[in-house]
Amino acid sequence: MALIKSVRGNTPVIPEDCYLAENATVIGEVSMGAGCSVWFNAVIRADVNAIQIGNKVNIQDGAVIHCTYQKHPTIIGDSVSIGHNAIVHGCTIESKVLIGMGAIIMDGCVVKSHSIIAAGSVLTQNTIVESGCIYAGVPAKKVKEIAESAFSGEIERISENYKLYASWFQE
């Protein structure tokens, strides 16, 4: 069973249809939408500020979601995939976004809808990612604009796949 822990009077709110791996950790002022999955060794720690997670969000193995004390909550929209070992910290991720494996999204960043952050990229503090773009590198920069029709279905497909994978563990 996942570690679900209250802190400072705040208890995570997790719908029944969400999948949490046995060693996932969810702490504090977390509000999670329907159909989410939190995978092995992932940590969502809302001890110093709030974390809001939309519907059909998958937080893959080893990812860390945190926030900044008295400064930056973390807000994640719908149909977002957060890749293995990514760090999402004190920022806003709008809907239909793919955060690649090992990417780091720092305080004050805003990742607009229909965007991709490439694996291993680092979005430095207060970066604004344009909608319909791929950002890559260290520090991450816009490398390509792509039509929503070219990749929106792919982002949604990944989100749907993770709902399927979660169902295998909920049987």
Disulfide bonds with the S-S distance in Angstrom:
none
